[in-house]
Amino acid sequence: TGVYTTPGDAETRYGSIFTAAWHASATTYETMVSKDCTMQEIQVEMRCATAGTGENWSMYVRVNDATDYLIATISNTNILRTWYNGSINIPLTAGDKWVIKSVTSTMATNPATCVLGGYAKFK
């Protein structure tokens, strides 16, 4: 969750379950896993006051600042964007750390005044 005020062109940013601004460093808002599990499902939603144009935009789960798992790549001009993966199945071990990674394209018009939320399901 958090604020991603104005996503930039060809930009990589990181966010997490903490309510905070998205950051350029993957290790700023990591969430540590307390026991062995599998991330089975994840959804990230972004609502923007200015929708912007519909170039490709990808969201990933990054584990231990090393391995990226694609949630989804979308391209739309809605003020509400949703990245969802119901079968992501990421094996995690106690002590692993994960974060959400956003990678934007170069946009004709950038979205603005954006806030994010979402959920992850573990088993």
N, C-alpha and C positions, 0 to 999 in steps of 0.2 A: 504494500500500500504506500501511498505517499504522493508527493507533488512532483511533476515533471513539467514545469511551467511552459517552456517552449522547446520542444525537441528540435535539435539542429540538423543540418544536412550531413549525411554520411557520418553519423555520430554513434558511438557506443557508450551506453550508460548502464548502471547497475542499480537495482532496487531489491527490496526484500519485504518481509512481513512487518518490519518496523515502519511506523508512520514518520517518514522523513523524506527530504528531497532526494531524488535519484542522484547518483554520484559517478564520477569518472573512474573510481577505483573499485574493483570487484571485491576487495577485502574489507571495505568500510562497513557494510551492513549484512554480512553473512549470517546465516542461521545454522547452528550446530545441531546435528542429529544425536540424540541421547542413547539410541539403541539401534541395532540392525533392523532395517526395514526396506520397503520398496515404495518409491513415489509412484503411484498408479495413475494419477490424474492431476491436471493442473489447468487453471483458468486465470488469465489476466485480463482485466477490463480497464479501459481508459476512456474517460469522458473529457471532451475539450470544448471550450466555449467557441473557438474557431476550429472547424473541422480540418481545414487544409486540403491538399490534393491527395490523390489515391495511389501514390507510388508504393512499391513493396516495402514492408516493414516486418522484421522478424523479431520474435522473442524466443529466448532460450533459457534453460536451467543450466547454470554453470556450477559444477561440483569441484570443490577443492581448488578453485582458481586454475583449473587445468582442462576439464572436459566439458564440452557444450552439448546439450541435448535440445534439439529443436522442439519448441512447443508448437509454433505455427508461423507461417508467413502469410500476411494478409495485404490486400490492397483495396481500400475503399475510402469513400469520402464522408462517412457517417461521423456524427459528433461522438457516438459511442462505438468504440472498436473493441472486439473481443478476440483474444488468442486462446484457443482451447485445444487440449490434447487429452483425450480420454483413455489412451493406452500408452502413455509415455514410459512406464515401467523402468524406472531408474533404481538399480540396486544401491543401497546406502549402508554404510557400516558406522557403528557408534564412533563419534568423533569427526565424521565427514561434515563439511560445511557446504551450503548451497546458497545461491543467490539468483535473481532473475537478471538476464542480460538482454538489453534492447539494442537492436542495430537498425538504424534508419537508412533510407536511400536519400539521394539528393532530391529535394521536393520543390516543385514549382511554387507552392504556397505551404508554409509550415503550419501545423496545428499550433494552437496557443491556449494558454490557461487550462492546462490538463491536470487531472487528478486520476490516480490509479487505485485499484483494489483487486481482490481475487482470492483464490483459495488453492490449496494443494491437498490431495488425499493420499494417505500413507497406509500401508498394511504391514 
